[in-house]
C-alpha cells in the first residue's frame, strides 16, 4: 500500500510540477512590470523627466550594488534597455496573465522567444560584470570579486528564471503538445 501510495503521489507531483513553475513565472513577470517601468527604463529618459523619488531610488541602487551600467549605460547596454522597453515590457502583462491563469499553451512560442532573448542579453551583461575593468568608470563599479558577485546576484535571477522558462516550454509535455486544428 505504501509503495503504491508514494508512486501515485510522485505521479501527481509530476503532473502538478508545471503549476509551481507557472506561479513562479507569474510572480517573475508581475514583479518585473514595475521594475522595468519605474527603474530599468530611466536611462532612456531625458534628465529631469523621472520623478525625483525614482531617480533617488536608482541612484541608491547603483551606489549600493556598484552598478554603473544603470547610471551611464554603454551603447550596447542602452540597446538592451530599448529592447526591454519595446519588446519585453509589452509582453510582461501578457505572460503574467497566461501564467496566473495557468495551462495556456498559446504562451509557448512567445515565452520561448522572450526567454531566449533575455538569456542572450544576460550572458553579455554578466560577462561584462565579471570581466570589465571598471576602474575608469565615472560611476563606482565593482572592483573586488565580492563586489562583482554581489552585482551578479542582482542580475542572475533574470538569467535563471528565463532559462527555467525556456526549459519548461521546450521539455514539459503540457507545453510540447499542440492541439491540431480540425480542417473544415
N, C-alpha and C positions, 0 to 999 in steps of 0.2 A: 504494500500500500504506500509506504513512504517513498520508494523509488518512483512509482508511477506518479505520485503527487508532485515530487520535485521535478520530474521530467515534464509534467503538464505545466508546472509553474515556469519552467525555463522556456517552454514553447510560448506561453502567454507573455513572458518578458520579451521574447524576440519580437512578437507581434506589436507589443507596446513600445518597443525601443524608439521608433520614429517619433512618437508623441513627446518624449522628454526632449528630443532634439528639436522638434518643432517649437516647443516652448522656449528653449534656449535661443533659437533663431529669431523668434518673435521678440524676445527681450532685447537681443542684439540690435535688431532693426528699429524697434521703438526707441531705444536709448540713443541710437545713432542719429535720429532726426534732429533733436535739439543740439547735440554736439556739433553736427555738421552745420546747421543753420546759424547757430549763435557763436561758435568758436572757430571751426575749421575754415569757414569762408571769409573771415575777417581780412586776411592778407590780400584778397581781391578788391576790397572796398577802398575808396579814397579816404585819406586821413580825415578824421572828424565825423565820419558818417555813422559809425557804430556807436551805440550808447556807451558812455564812459565806464559804466559798471562792467560791461562786457569786455571793453578794451583792458580795463584793470585786471579782470579775470585771466585774460590771455597773457598779459604781462607777468602776472603772478605764476601762472603755469610755466611759462617759458623760463623764468628765473629759477623756480623750484626744481624743475626737471632738466635744466640746462639744454633747452631745445631752441636753438637759433633758427631752425627751419621755419618755425611759425612766425617769427618776427621779421626775418629778412629772407624769404624763400628764394633759393636759386631758381632759374628759369625752368628747369626740369621739374622741380617740386611744385612750382606755380602751375605748370601744365597739369599735374596730378590734381591740384585743387580745382582747376576748371573742370576736369573730368568728374570730380566729386560733386561740383555744383550742377552740372548739366546732364550727367548720366546717372550718377548714384542717387542724388537727393530725390529726384522724381520716383526712383524705384523703391526707396526705403518704405514709404507707407503702403505701397502695393505688396511688398514682401511681408511687412508686418501683418497686414490683413490676411494674407494667404496662410501664414504660419500660425496666427491666432485662431483662424477658422479650423485649420488642420485638414490634412488629406487632400489638398489642392494639387492635383497632378499637373495642372497648367503652369505652375510656377517653375517646373523643372528646367526648361531651356533658359528662361530669364535668369534663374538662380545660377546655372552653370556659367552663363556669360558674366554675370556680376562677380561671382566668386573667383573666376579665372582672372578677370581684370584686376580686382582688388589684390589678389595674391601676387600678381606680377608687379604691381606698383609697390607693394610692401617689401618685396625682395630688394628692390633698388633702395628704398628708404632705409631698411635695416642694414644693408651693406654700407651705406653712407654713414650711418650712426657708428657702426663698428670700425670703419677704416679711414674715414675722412680726418684730415688734420684741421681741427677747429681753432688752433692757436691764433690764426689770423682773422677769425670771425669778429665782426663788430659787436655782436651779442655773445654772451658766455655760452660756450658749447661744452660738451663733456670732454674732460681731459684724462681722467683716470679710467681704468677698466670698470671700476664700480659705477662711476657716473654714466658710462656708456651702457652698462647693463640695466641701470635704473631707467634710463630713457628708452632702451629697447623694450623694457617691460610695459611701457605705456603703449607702444605700437604693436607689440606681439599679439594681443587678442584680435587685432584687425587682420592678422595673417592666419592665426589658428582657427578662428571660427569660420571664415570663408573656406579654408581647406576642409574643415569638417562638413560644411555645407556642400562643397563640391563632391566629396567622398559619398555623402548621403544621396545626392542627386544621381550620381553615376552608379552606385552599388546597391542601394536599397531597392528590393523588389517592388515595393509600393510605387516608387517613382520611375523605375525602369519600365513598368508595364504601361503601355499606351493603349487606350481604348481605340479600336478600329471603328471608323465611321462606316455606317451602312450606306451602300450606294443606292440611289433611288432609281 
